[in-house]
Amino acid sequence: MRKTVSLGNGLTIGGDGFVVMAGPCAVESREQLLTVAEAVAAAGAAVLRGGAFKPRTSPKSFQGLGEAGLRLLSDASNLTGLPVVTEVMDPRDVELVAAHAAMLQVGSRNMQNFPLLREVGRQRKPVLLKRGAAATLDELLLAADYIRNEGNGDVLLCERGVRGFDPSTRYLLDLAAVPVLRSRCDLPIIVDPSHGTGAAHLVAPMAKAAMLAGADGLLIEVHANPEQALCDGKQALRPEEFAALAAELRHLAPHSGRRWIGPVPVGGTLNEVRAAGRGVLVSPQQSSEEPS
């Protein structure tokens, strides 16, 4: 029996279910986030993803809105009913992020940040642990053990691509990792075809391949205007492209022995949440296509 992880709103990840987590790479403004959140929920995503804290190669690149971004994620969650997964980078921020998120993400750059792994392990929130860009599967599983040893067994593993020698794709999306991990542990396995390929036109074929390889879910970036995205616009799907992909995945699910799990219904309207506050805006000059 494979492990399942509950996000506390009736949503369970793992088992025979298939879950899609979707949203922008970075939270940029209220309007941007709420537009995408409503679109991905309508298309069938079960979890909202979005970064408030962004680890970037250059300190001059957009670093995220921080606590203001977390508040916007809470607003979007209240609107759509979608639980939020967002990255935490610093052990000192774990409690703050946990107050706004249903699931904590440890990014690939922090896969072996052992103080951070221990701190998220002390929380009682599920943790999405991304594989490092140069990490072996052994190292990924040992990183998960750091979290579990602190008492938090609700860990999900995420394959997001490793560095290869061919520049045709941003990373080499290692889909063979999915059946290997399934044979070696009982944890749910998520695949991120957005970071794994770095190109929007490659996301759909790799997402469908991930489902057939045995993944329990996907992490997909969506932006209403990718050309103006402040982070990773080239790999983001437009809302209509995401809706088309979600429809294909929903059709494929029973053929791969999976049960499609959509969003939990909730009341409220987009305008009500938009009216709760003015959008947080950042300078377009901060936009960057550097790898995040």
C-alpha positions in Angstrom: 0.0 0.0 0.0 1.4 3.4 -1.1 1.4 6.3 1.3 -1.2 9.1 0.9 -0.8 12.6 2.2 -3.7 14.8 3.2 -3.7 18.6 2.8 -6.5 19.0 5.4 -9.3 20.2 3.1 -10.4 16.7 2.0 -7.7 16.5 -0.7 -5.5 13.4 -0.6 -2.4 13.0 -2.7 -1.2 9.5 -3.5 -2.9 6.1 -3.8 -4.7 5.8 -7.1 -5.4 9.5 -7.4 -3.8 12.0 -9.7 -3.4 15.6 -8.7 -2.2 18.7 -10.6 -0.7 21.7 -8.8 -0.6 24.8 -11.0 0.0 28.5 -10.8 2.6 31.1 -11.5 6.3 30.6 -10.8 6.3 33.8 -8.8 3.5 35.9 -7.2 3.8 39.3 -8.9 0.6 41.1 -8.0 -2.9 40.5 -6.7 -4.5 40.7 -10.2 -1.9 38.4 -11.7 -2.3 35.7 -9.0 -6.1 35.8 -8.7 -6.6 35.6 -12.5 -4.4 32.5 -12.7 -5.8 31.0 -9.6 -9.3 31.2 -10.8 -8.3 29.8 -14.3 -6.4 26.8 -13.0 -9.2 25.9 -10.5 -11.8 26.1 -13.3 -9.6 23.8 -15.5 -9.3 21.2 -12.7 -6.1 21.9 -10.7 -6.4 20.8 -7.1 -3.6 22.8 -5.6 -2.4 26.3 -6.2 1.4 26.8 -6.6 3.1 30.2 -6.4 6.4 31.5 -5.1 6.5 34.3 -2.5 10.2 33.8 -1.8 12.3 33.1 -4.9 15.9 31.7 -4.9 17.6 33.3 -7.9 21.1 33.0 -9.3 21.6 36.7 -9.5 20.8 39.0 -6.5 19.6 41.6 -9.1 16.8 39.4 -10.3 13.2 39.5 -8.8 13.4 37.8 -5.4 9.6 37.6 -4.8 7.2 39.6 -2.7 7.9 37.8 0.5 5.3 38.1 3.3 3.1 40.3 1.0 3.1 37.4 -1.5 2.1 35.0 1.2 -0.9 37.1 2.0 -1.9 37.2 -1.6 -1.6 33.4 -1.8 -4.0 33.2 1.2 -6.5 35.4 -0.6 -6.3 33.3 -3.7 -6.8 30.1 -1.6 -9.8 31.6 0.1 -11.3 32.5 -3.3 -10.8 29.2 -5.0 -10.6 26.7 -2.2 -7.3 25.5 -3.6 -4.7 24.7 -0.9 -1.4 26.4 -1.5 2.1 25.0 -2.0 4.9 27.5 -1.8 8.6 27.5 -1.2 10.4 28.2 2.0 14.1 29.0 1.8 15.1 30.0 5.3 14.6 28.0 8.5 13.7 31.3 10.2 10.7 31.7 7.8 9.2 28.2 8.2 6.5 29.2 10.7 5.6 32.2 8.7 5.2 30.3 5.5 3.4 27.4 7.2 0.8 29.9 8.5 -0.2 30.6 4.9 0.5 27.3 3.1 -1.1 23.9 3.2 2.1 22.4 1.9 5.7 23.6 2.2 8.1 23.3 -0.7 11.8 22.7 -0.4 13.3 23.8 -3.7 16.1 22.0 -5.5 18.7 24.4 -4.4 17.9 23.6 -0.8 17.5 19.8 -1.1 20.5 19.4 1.1 20.0 22.4 3.4 19.9 20.2 6.4 18.8 22.9 9.0 15.9 23.7 6.7 15.0 20.0 6.3 15.0 19.5 10.0 12.9 22.6 10.6 10.2 21.7 8.1 10.3 18.2 9.6 9.2 19.7 12.9 6.1 21.2 11.3 2.9 19.3 10.8 2.5 20.4 7.2 3.2 18.2 4.2 6.5 18.9 2.5 7.1 18.8 -1.3 10.9 18.0 -1.6 12.4 18.8 -5.0 15.3 16.8 -6.3 18.5 18.8 -6.6 19.7 19.6 -10.1 22.8 17.4 -9.6 21.4 15.0 -7.0 21.2 11.2 -7.2 18.0 9.4 -6.2 19.9 8.1 -3.1 20.6 11.7 -2.0 17.0 12.7 -2.6 15.7 9.8 -0.4 18.3 10.6 2.3 17.1 14.2 2.3 13.6 13.0 2.8 14.8 11.0 5.8 16.0 14.2 7.4 12.4 15.5 7.3 10.9 12.2 8.4 13.3 11.8 11.3 11.9 14.9 12.9 8.5 13.3 13.0 6.9 14.6 9.8 6.2 11.6 7.5 4.1 13.6 5.0 6.8 14.0 2.4 6.2 14.2 -1.4 9.2 13.7 -3.7 9.4 15.9 -6.8 11.4 15.1 -10.0 12.2 18.5 -11.7 15.1 17.6 -14.0 18.8 17.2 -13.6 21.7 18.8 -15.4 22.8 17.2 -18.6 25.2 18.0 -21.4 22.7 18.9 -24.2 21.4 22.5 -24.1 18.3 21.6 -26.1 16.3 21.6 -22.9 16.9 23.5 -19.7 17.3 20.3 -17.7 17.1 16.6 -18.4 13.7 15.5 -17.0 14.4 12.1 -15.6 11.1 10.3 -15.9 12.9 7.0 -15.2 13.2 8.3 -11.7 9.5 7.8 -11.2 9.4 4.0 -11.4 12.7 3.7 -9.6 11.4 5.8 -6.7 8.2 3.9 -6.7 10.2 0.7 -6.3 12.3 2.1 -3.5 9.8 4.0 -1.3 6.1 4.5 -0.7 6.1 8.3 -0.9 4.0 10.1 -3.4 6.0 11.3 -6.5 5.3 14.6 -8.3 6.9 15.6 -11.6 7.6 19.2 -12.6 7.7 19.4 -16.5 8.0 23.2 -16.5 11.4 23.4 -14.8 12.4 20.0 -16.2 12.1 21.3 -19.8 12.3 25.1 -19.6 10.0 25.4 -22.6 6.2 25.8 -22.7 5.8 23.7 -25.8 7.4 20.7 -24.1 5.3 20.8 -20.9 2.3 19.0 -22.2 4.0 15.9 -23.8 6.2 15.5 -20.7 3.3 15.9 -18.4 1.4 13.1 -20.1 4.5 10.9 -20.1 4.9 11.5 -16.4 1.4 10.3 -15.7 2.0 7.1 -17.7 5.3 6.6 -16.0 3.5 6.4 -12.7 3.7 9.9 -11.1 1.1 10.8 -8.5 0.8 14.4 -9.8 2.3 17.3 -11.6 3.6 20.8 -10.7 2.9 23.1 -13.7 3.6 26.8 -14.1 0.8 29.0 -15.6 0.9 32.7 -16.4 -1.7 34.9 -18.1 1.0 36.8 -19.9 4.2 34.8 -20.0 6.0 37.5 -22.1 5.8 39.9 -19.1 6.5 37.3 -16.4 9.1 38.3 -13.8 10.3 34.8 -13.6 10.6 31.8 -16.0 8.0 33.1 -18.5 9.4 30.8 -21.3 8.2 27.7 -19.5 4.8 28.9 -18.4 1.6 27.8 -20.0 -1.2 30.3 -20.8 -4.5 29.5 -19.0 -6.1 28.2 -22.1 -3.1 25.9 -22.8 -3.3 24.6 -19.3 -7.0 24.0 -19.6 -6.4 21.9 -22.8 -3.7 19.9 -21.1 -5.9 19.3 -18.0 -8.6 18.0 -20.3 -6.2 15.6 -21.9 -4.8 14.4 -18.6 -8.3 13.8 -17.3 -9.0 11.6 -20.3 -5.8 9.7 -19.9 -6.1 9.1 -16.1 -8.4 6.0 -16.2 -6.2 4.5 -18.9 -3.2 4.7 -16.6 -5.1 3.3 -13.7 -5.6 6.7 -12.1 -8.5 8.7 -10.7 -8.5 12.4 -11.5 -8.8 14.5 -8.4 -10.1 18.0 -9.0 -10.6 21.1 -6.7 -12.8 21.1 -3.6 -15.7 23.5 -4.4 -15.8 26.8 -2.5 -18.0 29.9 -2.6 -16.9 33.5 -3.3 -16.2 35.5 -6.4 -13.0 36.9 -8.0 -14.3 40.5 -7.7 -14.9 40.1 -4.0 -11.3 39.0 -3.3 -9.9 41.7 -5.7 -11.9 44.3 -3.8 -10.2 43.3 -0.6 -7.1 45.2 -1.4 -5.1 46.8 -4.1 -2.6 44.8 -6.1 1.0 44.6 -5.1 3.0 45.7 -8.1 6.7 45.3 -8.9 8.9 47.1 -11.4 8.9 45.5 -14.9 12.7 46.2 -14.9 13.1 43.3 -12.4 11.9 40.8 -15.0 14.4 38.1 -15.8 14.7 35.0 -17.8 17.6 33.6 -15.7 17.1 30.0 -14.4 15.4 30.1 -11.1 
